[in-house]
Amino acid sequence: MQGYSLASSTWDDKELSAIDEVIKSDIFTMGKQVAQFEQDFATFTGSKYAVMTSSGSTANLIATAALFYTKNNKLKRGDEVIVPAVSWSTTYYPLHQYGLKLKFVDIDLYTLNYDLEALRSAISDNTRLIMCVNLLGNPNDFDAIKDIIGDKNIILLEDNCESMGAEYNGKQAGTFGIMGTFSTFYSHHMATMEGGFVVTDNEELYHILLCLRAHGWTRNLPKDNLVAPKNDDWFSEAFRFVLPGFNVRPVEMSGAIGIQQLKKLPNFLMHRRENAKLFSKYFENHPDFIMQKEIGLSSWFGFSLIIRKDSKLKRGDIIKVLEANNIEYRPIATGDFTQNEVIKYFDYEIHKELKNAKYIHENGFFVGNHQVDISRQINLLNSVIGVGSKALNIKFKNSIANFGNQKAA
């Protein structure tokens, strides 16, 4: 049965040939292909530096860690960091793991990014960092956020793992903060098996990232660097450890694949935006659903739908209809993250009431977008839950009945 999947492969013979060339070279650890992909990705984002990692999650890890090891430490344990209440888990984990106090702030029901008034009121004298998450392809209003920060001593860090290729005022999302992170996981805008990036214009942070990525040693640093300048004795530099780092290096295959994927990315983004036009045609003014309001130029990771407060629809019934029609769906990120049991391990506070995050947690879901034309799938979704000739409640009753019959069979 044909349906509507969350994601699909972005590979063809070019990626397979790239893998084959790596196999022939017999060099599988991080090498020339990764270095070339980093250079290409820095050019794409308009950044001075790009550091590839094993995932977007580990990109968040070393980006957070790097802020603790600058000459004039930008962060220390116990500092307050503001985070949105809706994001992926590994937005939060590195912040917790480095001893920061998380302050959860509500999001906007329409943009799915920060509720700007809530953000403004959440800033205190203890705030040292704002983690800015561009959710589901949608960039934040960075003019407003920079105005909120003003001349305060607050760092802006971006988690752009879901929003590669998004733009705000002609500038790439992920480049507004001191660092920005990206993901190249299978279901994201381009895929390198697993993979991620940290981009920055700060040379010191770049050198720290290089060191942290690979064991905290000096081997991958340039001779003249801002962490630990190296001498000419290769033996003494081979196993010289200067920072408590990790091993979050990507493999050479991922670099080779990424070089090919990046060439295709503009076309991928074009198709995602064309798909969004059709989705918007059906759902922008839907009487029962709120769809995400675009800020700047979204890269449309997926298509979110939130049941309107005056609607009589229930998410459980909608999910049954989607399943009956082979339409894949997911929660909007983690929903309200503070409702997850893991929160008991955090040092955190909740700023005021997370009313929108809670509402999304109970009434939101998203369906996929793809890097190819998915008009057929979007038309299917519209035929199932869009505004049609029959009332939605009649559709749901019929579909749920059919769903029950299929299960019984």
N, C-alpha and C positions, 0 to 999 in steps of 0.2 A: 504493500500500500504506500503510495506516495504521500509525503507530508511536508513538514517544515522543520528542518533541523536547526540546531543552534549555530553550527559552524560547519565548514567544509575545507578540504585541503587546498592549499595555495600553491602546491608544487606541480611541476611538470618535468620534462626531460632535462631541463637546465639544472635543476637542483640535484637530480640523480647523477648527472654528469659531474657536477661539482663534488659530490660525495665520492664518486669513483676516482677523481683526480687526487683527492686526499688519501684514499686507500693506496693508490699507486705511489704516492710520495712516501708512505710509511711513517708519516709524522702525524700523530693524532692529538697530541697535547697542544695547548694554546701556542700558536705560531704566526706565520706570515699572513694566513688567511684572516685570522682574528684581527690582526693589526690593520689590515686593509679595510675590513668591515668597520672598524672603529673610525678610521679616517673618513670613510664614506658617510658614516652616520653623523659624525660631527659636522660635515659639510651640509648634510640634509637639514639638520636642526639649526644650523647657523651658530653652533657652539665652538669654542676654541678646543675643547677636549671632550672625548667620549671614552668611557671605560666599559668594556663588555664584561658581563658576569654570567653566572650559570642560570640565573632567573631574575625576574622582576623583583621577587621577594628578597633575594640576596643583594640586589641593587639597593633596595631600601635599607638593608642591614648595614652595608658598608658606607652608604651616604650618611646614615645616622652616626655611625661610629666615627667617621672622619671629623665630625664637628667637635669631638672630644680631644683631638690630637693636634690641633693647630698650635702654633707658637704661643699665641694669646688665646687660650682655650675659649671657644665660642659657647660651649655648653659644659655644665657639670651636673653630676647626679643630684636629683632633687629639684632641678629647674622645671618650671611649668611649661608644658606644650599643649597648644590648643589643637584638637582634632575634630573632624566631622563625625557625627554619630553613625553615619552610614558609609562604609567603605569595606575593602577586603581585609581579612585578618592580619596579613603581613604588612599592612600600613601601620598597625599598632604595635605588633610584637617587638620590633627592634627598639622602639621608644621605651617600652616597658623593660626590655632586657638591659638597656643602658641606664636604668634607674631614674627615668624622667617621670614626672607626675603628669598624667593625662587629664585634660579637661575636655569633656565631651560637649559639643555644641550642636544645636539642631541644624537641620538642613532645610532648604526651600522645597516645598512640595512640587514645584513646577520645574525648576532647573536641576534639582537633585544635588546641587552644590550648596555651599554655606548659605544659611539664612544670614544675610549681611548685618541686619540689626542685632541678631543674637551674637554674631561674631564680635561686633563692636562693643557690646556690653560685657562680653566675656573677658576681654583683655584686662589684666591686672598688673600691678607693679612687679609681680613675679613672673609674668609671661616672658619667655625668652625665644620661643619658636612657635610658628604657625605652620602646621602641616596642611598643605593645600592639595586636595584630591580632586582631580578632574574626572568626574564620574561618567561612565558609559559614553566616552567620546566627547563630553561637553566641557569646554574650558570654563574656568571661573571668570568672574568680572574682576580682572586684575587691576584695573584703574581704581575701582572702589576699594579693593583690599589694600592697595598701596596707600590710598588716602586714609584708611583706617589705621594703618601702621604709622604713617606720618614719620616723625623723627624719633620715634621710640626705638630702643635698642632691641629689636625683635627680628629674628631670622625668618625668612620665608623659604620653605622647602616644599618641592612639588612631587607628589606621587602622580605620575602621568601614565601609569601602566595600562590604563584602559583607553587612552586618548592619543595614541600616536597619530601624528598628522593633523591634529586639531590646531586651529589658529585663533589668536585674539589680536585684533588690529594689525593683521599681517605678520604677526610674530608667532613662532611655533610654541604651542603649549609644552611645558616642560623646561622652558628657558627663562621663565620670569623669576624664579627663585635662585638662591645661591647654588643649588643643584636641582636637577630633575631626574626622575627615574622612569624607565620604560620597560616593557615586557615584550618578548617575542615568542610567547607560548603559542601552542597550536591554534587556539581559538581566537587569538588576537589579530591585529591588523596585518602583521606578517609573521611568519613562523620559521623558527630555526631549531625545531625539536623543543628544547628548553633554551632559555636565554633571556638576558636583560641588559640594560645600560644605565649608567649614570653619566649625565652630561654636566659640564660646568665651564665657566670662564675663569675660575680661580685656579691659578697655577699651583699654589700650595695644596689645596684640596685635591687637585688632580694627582699630585705626587703621593699624597697620603692614601688615596684610593688605590693607586697602583700597588702600594706596599701592603695594604690591608687585604686586597684581593688574593694575594699569594703569600700566605704564611706570615706576613709581617716582615719578610726579609728584604734585603736591598737589591737582590739580583735583577729585578725588573725595573729598577729605577734608573734614570739617566745619571751619568757620572756627577754632574752638577745639579743637585736637586735641593728642595727645601725641607726635606725630612732628615736625611743623613748622608751628606756628601761622601762619595765613594773614592777609594784609592785605586791604584793601577794593579794591585795584587789580586788577580782573579780568585786565587785560592781562599784568601781571607774573606772575600766578598761572597763566596759561593753559598755559605750557610751563616750569614750574618743577620741576626734577627733584631729589629729595632722597635717594632710595634706589635702588640698582641693581636695578630691578624687571624685570617681564616684561609680556607681553600675554597674559593667560590669562582674559580676560573672556568671559562667556557672551553669546550673542546674545539679542535680545529675544524671539524665537520660543520659545526654550527656557524663558524665564521664564513666558511665557503658558501654555505646555503644562504646566509644573510646577504652576502654580496649580490647574489642573484635576486633575492627577494626585494631588496631595496630598489633595484631597477624597476620592479613591477609595482612598487608601492603607490606611485601617483595614479596609476590605472585602477588599483584596488580602491583607493580613496574616492575616485570618481564614481565607481559603481556603488559604493556605500552611500554616497550622497544622492545619487539618482534613486536608489531604493528608498531613501528617507523621504524623498519628494512624494513618492507613491504612498508610503505609509502615512505621511502627513495629510495627504488628500483624504484618506479614509478616517483618520483618527484625531486630527487637530481640533475639530469642533464636535467631537463625539459626545452625546448627551450623558453617557455613562462612564466614560474614561477620561483621565488626564494623561496626555503624553508629554514627554520631556520638552521643555522650552529651550530652544537653542540659544546659547550665548556665543557670540563671535561666529566661528565656522567650525561646527562639530565634525568629528570624524566618525560619528555614529557607530559605536561599538555594538550596540544592540538597540532594541526599541522597547522602552518601558511603558507600561500602562498601569495606572492607579485608579481604582474605582472611586468615582466621585462620591462625596459625602451624602448627596441627596439621591443617590441611586439605590434601587432595591436589590441590585445584584450582589451575590456573595462570591468571594474568591473560590471557595471550595467547589461551587457549582461550575464556575468558569473553567477551573482546572479539569474537571471531568469532561467538559466539552472539548477542551484542547486535546486531552488524551484520546478521546474517541475519534478525533480527526488526525491523529498522529502528528500533532504540533508540539514540539519541545518547548519547554519554558523553565525558568529559574526564578528564585527570589531576586530582588534588586540588591545586588552585592550580598551582604550578610543581613540585610534589613537593619534594624536597630541593634548595633553590635553590643550594646550594654545589656541586652537580654541573653547573651551567651554566657554559659557557666564559667568560662575561662576568666571572666572579668574579676572573679574573686581573688585572683593572684595579682591584680594590678594595684598600683597606687594611683587613685583617680578620684575625680569628682565630676558630677553632672551639673552643667550650667543650666539653671532654670528647668523648664519642662521640655522634654524632647518630643513635643506633640506630633510634629510632622514625621519624625523618624519612626515613632511608634505606629502612626497611621500607615505608613508605607510598609512597615513590618507585617501588618495584618491585612493590607488591602492592595499591595503592589506585586507585580511580577514583570519579567521581561522576556521577549522572544528574540531570536537571533537576527543579525544582519550578516551579509556575506560580501565577499570581494568580487562577486559576479552578479549578474542580473537575477533577482529573485522575484520578479513580478508575479509569477505563478503562485509562489508561496504566500506572498502578501495578499494576493487576491483570495487565496484560500482562507487566510485569517479573517479577511473582511467578510467573506461569505458566512463564516462561523460566528463571529462576534461583532461584526460591523452593523451599521444601520441599513437594514434591508426592508423588503416588502412585508416580512413578518415581524411581529414584536419579539424582542430579545427573549422575553420570558417564555414564549412559546417555543422558540428555537431551543432554549436550554432544556425545557421539559422533554422535547423530542430526542435531543442528543443524549441526555442523561439516561433516558429509557433505552436507547440503542446501546449506550455504553454498558448498561447493566446486562442486556441480552448478550453482548459480546463476551463479557466476563463469565456469564453463566455457561456459555458454549465452550 
